[in-house]
Amino acid sequence: AKSATNPLIDLDGRFGLHPAMKSFELLFRENRLAIVHGIGSPNNTRSHFDAQDYMESGTPFNKGTGSGWLNRAVGLMGHDATPFRAVSLTSSMPRSFYGDNPAIAISNLQDFGLQMRGSNASTTNLVSKSFEDLYDQTSNTLLKETGKESFDAVKMLQKFNSKNYKPENNAVYPASALGNSLKQIAQLIKMDVGLEVTFAESGGWDTHFNQGTDQGVFARNVTDLSTAITAFWTDMGAMQDDVTVMTMTEFGRTVKQNGTGGTDHGRASCNFILGNDVNGGKVHGSMKPLSLENLEDKRDLAVTTDFRSVFSEVADKHLKINNDNKLFPDWNGQKIGVMKT
């Protein structure tokens, strides 16, 4: 809501950005940033785990899907194999990367490899070679392939000095987990190691109490999200044409504040999509007035845009996939024009 001290950043007379997201305003005015409101899953679960699983698998009514939608995207692109086609800057593999196509999770580029406390470089390299030989000799095909992919990735990263990386164009990343992840993604892109899809995460949004919309947790989170993404975009410089950034969340929050100063699990939320081939400067999607009769279960913003409408459109335009039935099985919905034609 608007206030005298912290007014929203007016975007179009109807929608506004949180005042802490000032860095997004310029991207929106430059028609590079689009916002999709009322986006969500047709499955109305309010379980974090189920909603995340459905969204990252891309099959909102099927828990048996083994692959994630981004892993399927990598397979449909059909480019030359490289250990870095799909990289997640996380400690564990995200659900969207599950599948038959090679993907790796790296929590920190500097630490990626065999770590041996108290050993010198030659000893570490010798032990690493021994492990590589063991993987190569195994009769387990999956284990052998996984080992080869991992050691190939280590060898490629060893050629670069990620520790002393300096962002371009005076980009300043926030000193946060998301800022660090996006800075490392920028490094991977500039290394030209064959990166095609990548994933980073931002936590701390489950604000059931003391949400702190103006000055607390929520305000800090939106500041971090917007400044980290803006820094990444600035850092990309001449490579911006090669990059599209899309945010996602499993569901939104309740419209009304609860009794502990927070908000509970809701339904629809919003996505931010950033890129030079994005139909930016617009708030896409539809949303009815926030009167009680328009809210789902009289508490939540209703889902008016299936998340697959946006995910598939970004994949079609930027990744040149154009095969929605394989990317999102059993779905034949409509695009909403979030990407330029």
N, C-alpha and C positions, 0 to 999 in steps of 0.2 A: 504494500500500500504506500501511497505517497505521504510524505511528511514535510513540514516546513523546513526542517534542518537537513534532511537527506532525501531530496526528491529523486524520483526515477529519471533515468536518461531517456527522454521521449524519442521513440523511434518513428512512429507513424501516426501519432494522435490516439492510438488505442493501446499499443504495447510499449513497454519500456524495459530497459536494462537496470539491474541493480546498480546503484551509484559506485560500487566498488569495481564494476566491470568497465571502467572508463576506456581501457585499452581496446575493448571490442568495438567501441563506437566508431572509431576511424575505419576499421575494417568493414563495418556495416555500411558506412557512408561511401566507401570506395567500391561498393557492390561486390566485395569479395566474400563477405560473411552472410550466410542465410540462416534463418531460424525456423524450425518446424515446431509449431505448437500443437498440442492435443495428440501427440504421438505415443504409441504404446502397443501392447500385445492384445490380440483378440481374446486370449485366455485371461480370465479375471483373477488369477491367483495373486495373493498378496504375500506369498512366501518368497523371500530373497532368493533362496536356492532354486526353487522351481522356475521362477520368473527369469532368472539369469540363465538357467539351462535352456529354457525354451527360446530365449532371444539369441543366445550365442549359437545354438544349434540351427536356428532358423526354422524350426518346426514347432510352433507353439501348442500343439495338441498331441505331440508324440515324444514320450520320454525315451523311446528305444532308438532314437537316431544316434548312430555312433560317431558321426563326423560333425565338425563345426562348419558354419557357413564360410568363414574365411579360408579354411583348409580346402573346401570345395572350390572356392574362387581360384586358389592357386593352381589346382588341377585343371580347371577350365581355361586358364590363361595359356597353358601349354608351352611355356618358354623353357630355355635350357636350364638344367638342374644346377643349383648352387646351394651350399649349406645355409645361405642367408636369404633365401627367397621369402621366408616367413619367420620373423623374429619378434618375440615378445620380451620387453624389458621388465620382466617380473621374475620372482623366485620360482614360480611354478607355471606350467603351461595353461593358458586360458582355454576355456571350453570351446571357443570359436576356432582354435587351432588344432583340435583333435582330428585325426583322420589319417588317410594313407599317404598324403604328401608330406615330405620332410618339413619339419618346423622345429625351432629351438627356443628355449627360454633362457635369457641371460639377465641376471639381476644387476650386474655391473661389468662393463667391458674390461676394466682393468683386472678384474679377478677371474675372468673366464679362462679356464684351463685347470691343470692339475696343481693344486696348492699343497706344498710340503713345508711345514714349519721348521725353521732352522737349517734348511738345505740350501746349497748354492745352486746356481742356474744349471751347471753341467749335470749335477745329480738329478735335479728335477727333470731335465730333458731326457736323461737315460731312463728314468722310471716311466716317464710319459711314453717313450718309445716301446717299453716293455708292455705297458697296458694296451697300446695300439696293436701290437703283435698278437696279444691274447684275444682281443676283439676280432682280429682278422682271421684267427684260426678256429673260432667257434663254429659249430654246426648249426647254431640257431640263426636263421637268416635275418629275422627282425633285429636281434641283438647285434649282429654283424653290421647291418646297414646303419643302425643307430650309432654304433661306435665310430664307423667311418665318417658319418656326417659330423659328429662332434669333433673328432680330431682334425678333419679338414677345416672346420670353422676356426679352431684354435690356431692352426697354421696361418690362415688368412689374417686373423687379427694381430698376430705377432709382427706383421709387417708394418703396423701403424702404431703411432705413439698417441694413444687416446688420453693419457694423463695430462698432457700439456696442450690440449685442444683450446683454441681461442675462437669464439663465435664471431661471425662476420657482421658487418653493418652496425656495430655497437650494440648488438643484442645482449640483453641482460636477463639471464634465467633466474627465477627465484630459487633460493636455497631450500628446496623441498624435494620430496620424493618424485613428484610429477615433473618438476623442473629438471631434475637430474636425468630422469628417463628420457624426456624429450631432447635434451642436449645430446645424449648418447645416440638417439635415433638420428639426429642431424649428422652426427659423425659417421654413422653407418651409411647414410645416403651419400655423403661426400666421398666416402671410401670407394664407392662404385663396386660394391661386392655382390650386386645382383638383388638387392632388397626390393621386394614388391609389395608386401603387406606387413604391417607392424602394429604393435599393441602396447599401450601403456595404461596405467590405472591411477585413479585418484580416489582416495578413501576418506572416510569421516563424514559421510552425508546422511547417516542414519540417525537423524536428530530428533529422537523421541522426547527429549527434555532439554530445556535451556538452549534453544536453537540459536539464539543470538543473531537475528536477522540484520540488525544495524551494526553491531560491534563485536559479536561473539563468533562462535564456530562457523556459522553459515557465511558470515561476512568474510572471514578469513579464507574459507574454502573457495568462494567465488572469485576473490582476489587472486588466489593462487592459480585457479583454473585459467582465468583470462590472461594473466600476465605470462604464465608458462607457455600457453599456446601462441600468444602474440610474439614472445621472444623466439620461439621456434620458427614462426613464419618469417620474421625479420631475418633470422639467421640463414634461412634458405636462399634469400637473395635471388640470384639469377636462375636458381633451380625451382622456383615457385611453380612454374608450369608443370613440373613433374609430380607435384604433391597435392593431395586432397586430404584434409583433416575432417574427421567426423566423430562427434561424441555420441555416447549411448548410455542409457541407464535403464535398469530393469523395470522400474515404475516410478511414478511421482509421489507426492505427499498429499495428505488431506488438505482441503482448502482452509478449514478452520483450525486454529491453534487448539491443542489439547490442554488439559488441566495442569500440566507440568512445564508449560512454556515451550513446547515443541510441537512437532507434527508427526502423524503416524503414516503407515504405509498406505499409499493411494493408488491411483490408476494412471492417468495420462501424465506425461511430462513434456519436455522439449528437447530437441537436438540442435546442436550447432554444426554447420557444415561450412568449411573454409577452403577456398581455392579459386584459381583464376577461371576455371570452367564451371563455377557455381553460379546459379542465378541469384546473386546476392542482393543485399539492400532491401530484402523483403522478409516479412514474417509469413511463412507458408502454413497451409492447413486451415482448419476452421475450428471455431470455439464459440459456444453459446454464452450468453450472459451468465454470471455466477449466481443466479437465483437458485433457491433450494430445489425447485422442480427440474432444473437442468443438470443437477449433479447426480452422478451414479451413486446409487444407494444413499442419496441425500447427503453425501460427504465428499465425493471425489470428482475431480475433473474427468469428464468422459473421454474415452479414446475415440477420436474421429479419423485418425490416420494410422493404418497398420504400419508397423516399423519396417516391414518388408518392402513397402512402397518406396521408402527412402533408401534403404540399404541396396536394393536392386538397381535403383536409378543411378546411384553413385558408382556401383560396380559396372553397369552398362557403359556409362559415359567415360569414367576415368580408367577403368581396367579393361575396357573393350570386351566384356564378356558376352552380353546379349544372349543369354541362355537362362532365363528366369526359372524354367521348370526344373532344371538340374541344380541351380543354385539354391532355390527355395521350392522343394518338392510340394506338389498339391496346392500350389498358390498361383493364381492368375489375376491378381489385382491390378489396379491402375496406378500409374506414376502420377506425381503431383506437380511436376515442373520445377523441382529444386535445382536441377542442372540445366545449363544452357543447351539449346538444341543446335 
